[in-house]
Amino acid sequence: MFRFYYVIMTNIFFMLHNLARARYMVRHSDRYSEEDRYRLVRKIMDRLRRRSHTVTMVYGTENLPDDGGYILYSNHQGKYDALGIMLSHEKPLSALMELHNSEKFATNTVMNLLEGKRIDQQNPRQQLQVLRELGEEVRAGRRFVIFPEGKYGKNRNHLQPFQDGCFYSALVSRRPIVPVCIVDSWKAMNQNHLRREETEVHFLEPIPYETFRGMKRSEISRMVKERISACLAERTEARAAQNK
């Protein structure tokens, strides 16, 4: 965790200045477009990336739909995951996050700026409402990233069980699902050294609504997990071979 605290402490004045600017933009959201707000979020994230001595290789941007909304479903490894994905995704992107974790000072400001969705894991009725709202916003053209594992631990490049319920949003949206595979993302913020690290973000082939229409959430979850798992296995094997 030294790496994470180093990034925060060496960026304290930059963060305070830009978070104050972000709060101003939230209060006067009518003056700033979604693109303006997303640009500031990416500026903050890129500063954190550089201070963490991390380079992220991006693959499959051609798989991102050109028009309309869609949902990215990604595996989850650590604190860098959303940063790596958003820095790899040029169009405005928001996120679904657990309520308690989203209330931290900096995270709360960024979530407000992105107009993100917060889910209360202790309140099933609220969860259903938020997932429905998210799906409706995607149908209207917005884009979100969801981490179906819900949380990360010391899983590193290993998948945890997926929570099937979050795929309800995809059914409501009637828009494509884009599976995302992140590799070695845990190394960016969760280690105790400052050596340069390289992570990967893979935007996999999108799954059109016609493919999963009528499927159960558990079936959609399994399909997405299998695609991410296949990519993760291939890339971890390839990276291990490179490091021999």
C-alpha positions as protocol buffer text, in pm:
chain_id: "A"
residue {
  index: 1
  type: MET
  ca { x: 0 y: 0 z: 0 }
}
residue {
  index: 2
  type: PHE
  ca { x: 304 y: 231 z: 21 }
}
residue {
  index: 3
  type: ARG
  ca { x: 266 y: 296 z: -350 }
}
residue {
  index: 4
  type: PHE
  ca { x: -93 y: 422 z: -307 }
}
residue {
  index: 5
  type: TYR
  ca { x: -10 y: 652 z: -15 }
}
residue {
  index: 6
  type: TYR
  ca { x: 294 y: 786 z: -201 }
}
residue {
  index: 7
  type: VAL
  ca { x: 76 y: 880 z: -498 }
}
residue {
  index: 8
  type: ILE
  ca { x: -176 y: 1059 z: -276 }
}
residue {
  index: 9
  type: MET
  ca { x: 76 y: 1246 z: -59 }
}
residue {
  index: 10
  type: THR
  ca { x: 291 y: 1366 z: -349 }
}
residue {
  index: 11
  type: ASN
  ca { x: -17 y: 1499 z: -529 }
}
residue {
  index: 12
  type: ILE
  ca { x: -192 y: 1661 z: -234 }
}
residue {
  index: 13
  type: PHE
  ca { x: -188 y: 2022 z: -362 }
}
residue {
  index: 14
  type: PHE
  ca { x: -274 y: 1918 z: -718 }
}
residue {
  index: 15
  type: MET
  ca { x: -564 y: 1711 z: -585 }
}
residue {
  index: 16
  type: LEU
  ca { x: -698 y: 1986 z: -358 }
}
residue {
  index: 17
  type: HIS
  ca { x: -690 y: 2240 z: -640 }
}
residue {
  index: 18
  type: ASN
  ca { x: -858 y: 2017 z: -897 }
}
residue {
  index: 19
  type: LEU
  ca { x: -1112 y: 1871 z: -657 }
}
residue {
  index: 20
  type: ALA
  ca { x: -1215 y: 2227 z: -567 }
}
residue {
  index: 21
  type: ARG
  ca { x: -1253 y: 2293 z: -939 }
}
residue {
  index: 22
  type: ALA
  ca { x: -1452 y: 1971 z: -974 }
}
residue {
  index: 23
  type: ARG
  ca { x: -1691 y: 2071 z: -695 }
}
residue {
  index: 24
  type: TYR
  ca { x: -1742 y: 2406 z: -868 }
}
residue {
  index: 25
  type: MET
  ca { x: -1828 y: 2226 z: -1192 }
}
residue {
  index: 26
  type: VAL
  ca { x: -2076 y: 2005 z: -1008 }
}
residue {
  index: 27
  type: ARG
  ca { x: -2248 y: 2308 z: -852 }
}
residue {
  index: 28
  type: HIS
  ca { x: -2267 y: 2475 z: -1194 }
}
residue {
  index: 29
  type: SER
  ca { x: -2325 y: 2167 z: -1407 }
}
residue {
  index: 30
  type: ASP
  ca { x: -2541 y: 2367 z: -1649 }
}
residue {
  index: 31
  type: ARG
  ca { x: -2226 y: 2552 z: -1761 }
}
residue {
  index: 32
  type: TYR
  ca { x: -2019 y: 2241 z: -1827 }
}
residue {
  index: 33
  type: SER
  ca { x: -2085 y: 1958 z: -2069 }
}
residue {
  index: 34
  type: GLU
  ca { x: -2036 y: 1592 z: -1985 }
}
residue {
  index: 35
  type: GLU
  ca { x: -1724 y: 1605 z: -2203 }
}
residue {
  index: 36
  type: ASP
  ca { x: -1585 y: 1899 z: -1999 }
}
residue {
  index: 37
  type: ARG
  ca { x: -1636 y: 1715 z: -1671 }
}
residue {
  index: 38
  type: TYR
  ca { x: -1493 y: 1390 z: -1802 }
}
residue {
  index: 39
  type: ARG
  ca { x: -1187 y: 1576 z: -1932 }
}
residue {
  index: 40
  type: LEU
  ca { x: -1113 y: 1702 z: -1582 }
}
residue {
  index: 41
  type: VAL
  ca { x: -1158 y: 1354 z: -1433 }
}
residue {
  index: 42
  type: ARG
  ca { x: -911 y: 1211 z: -1684 }
}
residue {
  index: 43
  type: LYS
  ca { x: -664 y: 1492 z: -1610 }
}
residue {
  index: 44
  type: ILE
  ca { x: -671 y: 1401 z: -1241 }
}
residue {
  index: 45
  type: MET
  ca { x: -646 y: 1030 z: -1317 }
}
residue {
  index: 46
  type: ASP
  ca { x: -355 y: 1073 z: -1557 }
}
residue {
  index: 47
  type: ARG
  ca { x: -159 y: 1265 z: -1292 }
}
residue {
  index: 48
  type: LEU
  ca { x: -214 y: 978 z: -1048 }
}
residue {
  index: 49
  type: ARG
  ca { x: -112 y: 726 z: -1313 }
}
residue {
  index: 50
  type: ARG
  ca { x: 215 y: 906 z: -1385 }
}
residue {
  index: 51
  type: ARG
  ca { x: 299 y: 942 z: -1015 }
}
residue {
  index: 52
  type: SER
  ca { x: 235 y: 572 z: -968 }
}
residue {
  index: 53
  type: HIS
  ca { x: 495 y: 502 z: -1240 }
}
residue {
  index: 54
  type: THR
  ca { x: 237 y: 303 z: -1435 }
}
residue {
  index: 55
  type: VAL
  ca { x: 194 y: 258 z: -1809 }
}
residue {
  index: 56
  type: THR
  ca { x: -129 y: 105 z: -1938 }
}
residue {
  index: 57
  type: MET
  ca { x: -137 y: -72 z: -2272 }
}
residue {
  index: 58
  type: VAL
  ca { x: -476 y: -52 z: -2442 }
}
residue {
  index: 59
  type: TYR
  ca { x: -619 y: -307 z: -2685 }
}
residue {
  index: 60
  type: GLY
  ca { x: -948 y: -341 z: -2870 }
}
residue {
  index: 61
  type: THR
  ca { x: -1069 y: 19 z: -2883 }
}
residue {
  index: 62
  type: GLU
  ca { x: -1211 y: -68 z: -3225 }
}
residue {
  index: 63
  type: ASN
  ca { x: -1458 y: -293 z: -3041 }
}
residue {
  index: 64
  type: LEU
  ca { x: -1624 y: 3 z: -2868 }
}
residue {
  index: 65
  type: PRO
  ca { x: -1959 y: 86 z: -3035 }
}
residue {
  index: 66
  type: ASP
  ca { x: -1947 y: 410 z: -3233 }
}
residue {
  index: 67
  type: ASP
  ca { x: -2291 y: 535 z: -3134 }
}
residue {
  index: 68
  type: GLY
  ca { x: -2527 y: 511 z: -2839 }
}
residue {
  index: 69
  type: GLY
  ca { x: -2486 y: 382 z: -2489 }
}
residue {
  index: 70
  type: TYR
  ca { x: -2335 y: 57 z: -2368 }
}
residue {
  index: 71
  type: ILE
  ca { x: -2213 y: -107 z: -2050 }
}
residue {
  index: 72
  type: LEU
  ca { x: -1856 y: -220 z: -1985 }
}
residue {
  index: 73
  type: TYR
  ca { x: -1830 y: -519 z: -1750 }
}
residue {
  index: 74
  type: SER
  ca { x: -1477 y: -561 z: -1617 }
}
residue {
  index: 75
  type: ASN
  ca { x: -1288 y: -782 z: -1376 }
}
residue {
  index: 76
  type: HIS
  ca { x: -1170 y: -611 z: -1055 }
}
residue {
  index: 77
  type: GLN
  ca { x: -819 y: -615 z: -907 }
}
residue {
  index: 78
  type: GLY
  ca { x: -747 y: -296 z: -714 }
}
residue {
  index: 79
  type: LYS
  ca { x: -762 y: 81 z: -674 }
}
residue {
  index: 80
  type: TYR
  ca { x: -626 y: 151 z: -1022 }
}
residue {
  index: 81
  type: ASP
  ca { x: -893 y: -37 z: -1219 }
}
residue {
  index: 82
  type: ALA
  ca { x: -1135 y: 248 z: -1292 }
}
residue {
  index: 83
  type: LEU
  ca { x: -844 y: 484 z: -1364 }
}
residue {
  index: 84
  type: GLY
  ca { x: -692 y: 248 z: -1617 }
}
residue {
  index: 85
  type: ILE
  ca { x: -1023 y: 191 z: -1794 }
}
residue {
  index: 86
  type: MET
  ca { x: -1129 y: 558 z: -1806 }
}
residue {
  index: 87
  type: LEU
  ca { x: -789 y: 672 z: -1926 }
}
residue {
  index: 88
  type: SER
  ca { x: -826 y: 415 z: -2206 }
}
residue {
  index: 89
  type: HIS
  ca { x: -1181 y: 526 z: -2295 }
}
residue {
  index: 90
  type: GLU
  ca { x: -1202 y: 863 z: -2468 }
}
residue {
  index: 91
  type: LYS
  ca { x: -1578 y: 914 z: -2465 }
}
residue {
  index: 92
  type: PRO
  ca { x: -1744 y: 1015 z: -2135 }
}
residue {
  index: 93
  type: LEU
  ca { x: -1783 y: 713 z: -1911 }
}
residue {
  index: 94
  type: SER
  ca { x: -1940 y: 681 z: -1568 }
}
residue {
  index: 95
  type: ALA
  ca { x: -1938 y: 407 z: -1307 }
}
residue {
  index: 96
  type: LEU
  ca { x: -2146 y: 202 z: -1065 }
}
residue {
  index: 97
  type: MET
  ca { x: -1997 y: 195 z: -716 }
}
residue {
  index: 98
  type: GLU
  ca { x: -2080 y: 63 z: -371 }
}
residue {
  index: 99
  type: LEU
  ca { x: -2237 y: 340 z: -162 }
}
residue {
  index: 100
  type: HIS
  ca { x: -2004 y: 327 z: 139 }
}
residue {
  index: 101
  type: ASN
  ca { x: -1685 y: 329 z: -70 }
}
residue {
  index: 102
  type: SER
  ca { x: -1816 y: 616 z: -283 }
}
residue {
  index: 103
  type: GLU
  ca { x: -1855 y: 848 z: 18 }
}
residue {
  index: 104
  type: LYS
  ca { x: -1481 y: 904 z: 64 }
}
residue {
  index: 105
  type: PHE
  ca { x: -1382 y: 1267 z: 0 }
}
residue {
  index: 106
  type: ALA
  ca { x: -1207 y: 1249 z: -337 }
}
residue {
  index: 107
  type: THR
  ca { x: -1413 y: 956 z: -465 }
}
residue {
  index: 108
  type: ASN
  ca { x: -1739 y: 1130 z: -377 }
}
residue {
  index: 109
  type: THR
  ca { x: -1636 y: 1439 z: -575 }
}
residue {
  index: 110
  type: VAL
  ca { x: -1536 y: 1236 z: -880 }
}
residue {
  index: 111
  type: MET
  ca { x: -1857 y: 1032 z: -867 }
}
residue {
  index: 112
  type: ASN
  ca { x: -2061 y: 1352 z: -854 }
}
residue {
  index: 113
  type: LEU
  ca { x: -1868 y: 1492 z: -1149 }
}
residue {
  index: 114
  type: LEU
  ca { x: -1931 y: 1174 z: -1351 }
}
residue {
  index: 115
  type: GLU
  ca { x: -2294 y: 1151 z: -1236 }
}
residue {
  index: 116
  type: GLY
  ca { x: -2218 y: 798 z: -1127 }
}
residue {
  index: 117
  type: LYS
  ca { x: -2455 y: 550 z: -964 }
}
residue {
  index: 118
  type: ARG
  ca { x: -2418 y: 429 z: -604 }
}
residue {
  index: 119
  type: ILE
  ca { x: -2554 y: 99 z: -484 }
}
residue {
  index: 120
  type: ASP
  ca { x: -2635 y: 8 z: -124 }
}
residue {
  index: 121
  type: GLN
  ca { x: -2547 y: -357 z: -73 }
}
residue {
  index: 122
  type: GLN
  ca { x: -2766 y: -367 z: 239 }
}
residue {
  index: 123
  type: ASN
  ca { x: -3079 y: -249 z: 56 }
}
residue {
  index: 124
  type: PRO
  ca { x: -3209 y: -485 z: -218 }
}
residue {
  index: 125
  type: ARG
  ca { x: -3492 y: -250 z: -317 }
}
residue {
  index: 126
  type: GLN
  ca { x: -3249 y: 40 z: -366 }
}
residue {
  index: 127
  type: GLN
  ca { x: -3018 y: -188 z: -566 }
}
residue {
  index: 128
  type: LEU
  ca { x: -3294 y: -281 z: -807 }
}
residue {
  index: 129
  type: GLN
  ca { x: -3396 y: 83 z: -851 }
}
residue {
  index: 130
  type: VAL
  ca { x: -3040 y: 199 z: -920 }
}
residue {
  index: 131
  type: LEU
  ca { x: -2974 y: -84 z: -1167 }
}
residue {
  index: 132
  type: ARG
  ca { x: -3295 y: 4 z: -1349 }
}
residue {
  index: 133
  type: GLU
  ca { x: -3203 y: 373 z: -1361 }
}
residue {
  index: 134
  type: LEU
  ca { x: -2859 y: 288 z: -1490 }
}
residue {
  index: 135
  type: GLY
  ca { x: -3006 y: 72 z: -1766 }
}
residue {
  index: 136
  type: GLU
  ca { x: -3248 y: 346 z: -1868 }
}
residue {
  index: 137
  type: GLU
  ca { x: -2968 y: 601 z: -1887 }
}
residue {
  index: 138
  type: VAL
  ca { x: -2764 y: 365 z: -2104 }
}
residue {
  index: 139
  type: ARG
  ca { x: -3062 y: 322 z: -2333 }
}
residue {
  index: 140
  type: ALA
  ca { x: -3069 y: 703 z: -2360 }
}
residue {
  index: 141
  type: GLY
  ca { x: -2703 y: 708 z: -2469 }
}
residue {
  index: 142
  type: ARG
  ca { x: -2482 y: 709 z: -2160 }
}
residue {
  index: 143
  type: ARG
  ca { x: -2193 y: 468 z: -2095 }
}
residue {
  index: 144
  type: PHE
  ca { x: -2106 y: 296 z: -1766 }
}
residue {
  index: 145
  type: VAL
  ca { x: -1845 y: 59 z: -1631 }
}
residue {
  index: 146
  type: ILE
  ca { x: -1953 y: -207 z: -1381 }
}
residue {
  index: 147
  type: PHE
  ca { x: -1733 y: -446 z: -1184 }
}
residue {
  index: 148
  type: PRO
  ca { x: -1952 y: -757 z: -1139 }
}
residue {
  index: 149
  type: GLU
  ca { x: -1715 y: -907 z: -882 }
}
residue {
  index: 150
  type: GLY
  ca { x: -1829 y: -623 z: -658 }
}
residue {
  index: 151
  type: LYS
  ca { x: -1504 y: -591 z: -467 }
}
residue {
  index: 152
  type: TYR
  ca { x: -1141 y: -691 z: -486 }
}
residue {
  index: 153
  type: GLY
  ca { x: -908 y: -856 z: -238 }
}
residue {
  index: 154
  type: LYS
  ca { x: -581 y: -1032 z: -304 }
}
residue {
  index: 155
  type: ASN
  ca { x: -722 y: -1196 z: -614 }
}
residue {
  index: 156
  type: ARG
  ca { x: -471 y: -1028 z: -849 }
}
residue {
  index: 157
  type: ASN
  ca { x: -508 y: -1193 z: -1194 }
}
residue {
  index: 158
  type: HIS
  ca { x: -769 y: -1442 z: -1072 }
}
residue {
  index: 159
  type: LEU
  ca { x: -1141 y: -1395 z: -1116 }
}
residue {
  index: 160
  type: GLN
  ca { x: -1380 y: -1395 z: -822 }
}
residue {
  index: 161
  type: PRO
  ca { x: -1750 y: -1493 z: -839 }
}
residue {
  index: 162
  type: PHE
  ca { x: -1962 y: -1256 z: -1046 }
}
residue {
  index: 163
  type: GLN
  ca { x: -2277 y: -1101 z: -900 }
}
residue {
  index: 164
  type: ASP
  ca { x: -2549 y: -1187 z: -1150 }
}
residue {
  index: 165
  type: GLY
  ca { x: -2781 y: -906 z: -1041 }
}
residue {
  index: 166
  type: CYS
  ca { x: -2577 y: -629 z: -1201 }
}
residue {
  index: 167
  type: PHE
  ca { x: -2660 y: -769 z: -1545 }
}
residue {
  index: 168
  type: TYR
  ca { x: -3018 y: -656 z: -1493 }
}
residue {
  index: 169
  type: SER
  ca { x: -2902 y: -314 z: -1618 }
}
residue {
  index: 170
  type: ALA
  ca { x: -2797 y: -466 z: -1950 }
}
residue {
  index: 171
  type: LEU
  ca { x: -3142 y: -620 z: -2000 }
}
residue {
  index: 172
  type: VAL
  ca { x: -3311 y: -289 z: -1919 }
}
residue {
  index: 173
  type: SER
  ca { x: -3081 y: -93 z: -2151 }
}
residue {
  index: 174
  type: ARG
  ca { x: -3125 y: -318 z: -2455 }
}
residue {
  index: 175
  type: ARG
  ca { x: -2780 y: -196 z: -2555 }
}
residue {
  index: 176
  type: PRO
  ca { x: -2453 y: -384 z: -2615 }
}
residue {
  index: 177
  type: ILE
  ca { x: -2235 y: -529 z: -2342 }
}
residue {
  index: 178
  type: VAL
  ca { x: -1859 y: -479 z: -2381 }
}
residue {
  index: 179
  type: PRO
  ca { x: -1657 y: -724 z: -2168 }
}
residue {
  index: 180
  type: VAL
  ca { x: -1332 y: -570 z: -2039 }
}
residue {
  index: 181
  type: CYS
  ca { x: -1029 y: -766 z: -1926 }
}
residue {
  index: 182
  type: ILE
  ca { x: -771 y: -586 z: -1712 }
}
residue {
  index: 183
  type: VAL
  ca { x: -433 y: -749 z: -1652 }
}
residue {
  index: 184
  type: ASP
  ca { x: -185 y: -670 z: -1372 }
}
residue {
  index: 185
  type: SER
  ca { x: -393 y: -367 z: -1272 }
}
residue {
  index: 186
  type: TRP
  ca { x: -340 y: -457 z: -904 }
}
residue {
  index: 187
  type: LYS
  ca { x: 30 y: -373 z: -938 }
}
residue {
  index: 188
  type: ALA
  ca { x: -31 y: -2 z: -999 }
}
residue {
  index: 189
  type: MET
  ca { x: -147 y: 93 z: -647 }
}
residue {
  index: 190
  type: ASN
  ca { x: -127 y: -215 z: -427 }
}
residue {
  index: 191
  type: GLN
  ca { x: 246 y: -268 z: -385 }
}
residue {
  index: 192
  type: ASN
  ca { x: 523 y: -139 z: -159 }
}
residue {
  index: 193
  type: HIS
  ca { x: 774 y: -24 z: -421 }
}
residue {
  index: 194
  type: LEU
  ca { x: 792 y: 244 z: -691 }
}
residue {
  index: 195
  type: ARG
  ca { x: 927 y: 43 z: -982 }
}
residue {
  index: 196
  type: ARG
  ca { x: 765 y: 105 z: -1319 }
}
residue {
  index: 197
  type: GLU
  ca { x: 466 y: -122 z: -1380 }
}
residue {
  index: 198
  type: GLU
  ca { x: 278 y: -205 z: -1697 }
}
residue {
  index: 199
  type: THR
  ca { x: -91 y: -292 z: -1695 }
}
residue {
  index: 200
  type: GLU
  ca { x: -327 y: -387 z: -1975 }
}
residue {
  index: 201
  type: VAL
  ca { x: -686 y: -298 z: -2067 }
}
residue {
  index: 202
  type: HIS
  ca { x: -858 y: -514 z: -2328 }
}
residue {
  index: 203
  type: PHE
  ca { x: -1193 y: -408 z: -2472 }
}
residue {
  index: 204
  type: LEU
  ca { x: -1332 y: -737 z: -2599 }
}
residue {
  index: 205
  type: GLU
  ca { x: -1580 y: -795 z: -2879 }
}
residue {
  index: 206
  type: PRO
  ca { x: -1917 y: -643 z: -2787 }
}
residue {
  index: 207
  type: ILE
  ca { x: -2219 y: -862 z: -2720 }
}
residue {
  index: 208
  type: PRO
  ca { x: -2527 y: -716 z: -2895 }
}
residue {
  index: 209
  type: TYR
  ca { x: -2861 y: -713 z: -2717 }
}
residue {
  index: 210
  type: GLU
  ca { x: -3000 y: -960 z: -2969 }
}
residue {
  index: 211
  type: THR
  ca { x: -2754 y: -1219 z: -2838 }
}
residue {
  index: 212
  type: PHE
  ca { x: -2855 y: -1202 z: -2471 }
}
residue {
  index: 213
  type: ARG
  ca { x: -3219 y: -1098 z: -2507 }
}
residue {
  index: 214
  type: GLY
  ca { x: -3434 y: -1351 z: -2322 }
}
residue {
  index: 215
  type: MET
  ca { x: -3138 y: -1497 z: -2131 }
}
residue {
  index: 216
  type: LYS
  ca { x: -3133 y: -1519 z: -1753 }
}
residue {
  index: 217
  type: ARG
  ca { x: -2900 y: -1285 z: -1567 }
}
residue {
  index: 218
  type: SER
  ca { x: -2697 y: -1583 z: -1451 }
}
residue {
  index: 219
  type: GLU
  ca { x: -2652 y: -1696 z: -1812 }
}
residue {
  index: 220
  type: ILE
  ca { x: -2537 y: -1350 z: -1923 }
}
residue {
  index: 221
  type: SER
  ca { x: -2301 y: -1335 z: -1626 }
}
residue {
  index: 222
  type: ARG
  ca { x: -2151 y: -1672 z: -1717 }
}
residue {
  index: 223
  type: MET
  ca { x: -2103 y: -1571 z: -2080 }
}
residue {
  index: 224
  type: VAL
  ca { x: -1927 y: -1246 z: -1991 }
}
residue {
  index: 225
  type: LYS
  ca { x: -1712 y: -1412 z: -1727 }
}
residue {
  index: 226
  type: GLU
  ca { x: -1600 y: -1683 z: -1968 }
}
residue {
  index: 227
  type: ARG
  ca { x: -1486 y: -1424 z: -2224 }
}
residue {
  index: 228
  type: ILE
  ca { x: -1293 y: -1223 z: -1965 }
}
residue {
  index: 229
  type: SER
  ca { x: -1146 y: -1543 z: -1818 }
}
residue {
  index: 230
  type: ALA
  ca { x: -1020 y: -1660 z: -2158 }
}
residue {
  index: 231
  type: CYS
  ca { x: -848 y: -1328 z: -2227 }
}
residue {
  index: 232
  type: LEU
  ca { x: -701 y: -1312 z: -1875 }
}
residue {
  index: 233
  type: ALA
  ca { x: -559 y: -1662 z: -1899 }
}
residue {
  index: 234
  type: GLU
  ca { x: -406 y: -1594 z: -2241 }
}
residue {
  index: 235
  type: ARG
  ca { x: -246 y: -1264 z: -2135 }
}
residue {
  index: 236
  type: THR
  ca { x: -112 y: -1379 z: -1797 }
}
residue {
  index: 237
  type: GLU
  ca { x: 47 y: -1680 z: -1966 }
}
residue {
  index: 238
  type: ALA
  ca { x: 201 y: -1456 z: -2233 }
}
residue {
  index: 239
  type: ARG
  ca { x: 333 y: -1205 z: -1976 }
}
residue {
  index: 240
  type: ALA
  ca { x: 478 y: -1484 z: -1764 }
}
residue {
  index: 241
  type: ALA
  ca { x: 661 y: -1619 z: -2070 }
}
residue {
  index: 242
  type: GLN
  ca { x: 800 y: -1271 z: -2147 }
}
residue {
  index: 243
  type: ASN
  ca { x: 937 y: -1235 z: -1794 }
}
residue {
  index: 244
  type: LYS
  ca { x: 1128 y: -1565 z: -1797 }
}
